[in-house]
Every structure is written in structure tokens, then in C-alpha cells.
């Protein structure tokens, strides 16, 4: 058994596939347990074959709580079973940068070392900076998911894209396309402020970092320009703006994300 990282968009069946690979019968319900970590009660799910922890349950306390959970649950061998405890960490794309570093330390001690007492599998919606920091120690398994039909048609017809892309990249491309179309229909207005704020909340829900947003906007800008939907002058202005964008490796900074999106909108409006 190797450490496996299951990556795919929401609803693609990552967790279902991981459970099936561990031998969990379809429809079997886990037993919800709690673990006291200081003043915090952490939830985890227990199956006969393994345990599961959802990173989203840990909220802003993931840096402190995750190492304690892993050490308490996995540091000793399962003498009644196979001898090696198994855990699935769900949605690790939601880890804070500090928690991702601590997760790697735990993996080196509990999973990757010789005679390790545990095995950890992980699921993630996308490979962001948090996931990239640990994925070299995993077998990578991509779980494809169907794109939403309207976005699929938009990408193929208007951007000239034929290959499958991640849900995060799809959203960023569609967001940029809508900005371009809105400015073609009329000049910039204050109504754009409310629209941009709505997109920022969506981006926060996708758990992307500043670097993910900048790289995604660069990709979408080049594609729009290549398909003829964005002029070379506007594309160069956007790329120049993105090259100067300041970001931090965190997905919990809405003001940073908003500043990047507003700067791109302003460069398109000029």
C-alpha cells in the first residue's frame, strides 16, 4: 500500500474511489467520533478499514490541531488489524501554508519513514501551493469530473479550448471573459464593484491562493488573445498588471484577491 493523493473537482468521486480501494462496502455509514485537543473538539469518522479527517472542520486552527490529531490517532500501530493504521485526509487543498508544512513533518514521521506505523491517503480539489508541498510523497491519481455544460460550451466555442481543465481554471477563465464582454457593452461603472465582490466570495470558496489566481488569469488572458476575443493591446496591459501583482501564499486574504481582480478590470477598462 502506497500513499495516494486523489485529485479532482468537487463531485468527481474522489472520496468514493478511495473508500472503495480500501474495501469499504457501498452504502456503509461511518461512526462519528470526537477527539479532544486542548479546548477544541475535533471530529473524525471511523470505518472498520480506516479513519477520516476533513480539513475543513479544522477551520483557522488547522496549524495547531492537525499535528495533534495525527499523532494521537496514528502514532501507535493497530495490533488488532493489519498492524498499520490507515487514514484519509479529505480536502487538503484547504490547508493553511503553516499547516501544510506541519502535515509534511507528520507524513515524514508517520508514513514515509521506515517501519512507519500509519498510512495516509489524501483528497484535494486542485493542486495549490499547500498540496504541492506534500504531493511528491504520494502516488498521484487524477479523478476527472464533468464540466458544467454551459462552461464547457463557452470554453470550446469562445476560447478555442478542447482539452479538459480544472474547475478552478475554468472559473477564472469565465470570470475574465465576462469582464471583457461587460466592458465591450459599455464603459466601466460602479455596478462592477458588486459583481467583483461576488466573484471574490466565489474564489474564497475555491480555496485558491494569490499565486493560483495570478497564474490562472495569465493562462486565461493568453487564451482569449489567441482566440481573437481580446486585443493584443488589452492582453499586454493585463499581463503587465499581473506581472506586478503582489500576493501572499494564503487563500484566506480576500482583500488580496480583490486587489488583483480590480487591477485586471481597470487595465481592461483603460
PyMOL commands that set and color helices and strands:
alter all, ss='L'
color gray80, all
select helices_A, chain A and resi 14-21+55-74+92-94+97-110+129-132+135-137+149-158+167-185+191-205+210-227+232-243+254-269
alter helices_A, ss='H'
color red, helices_A
select strands_A, chain A and resi 4-7+31-37+40-46+51-54+85-90+118-124+139-142
alter strands_A, ss='S'
color yellow, strands_A
deselect
rebuild
show_as cartoon
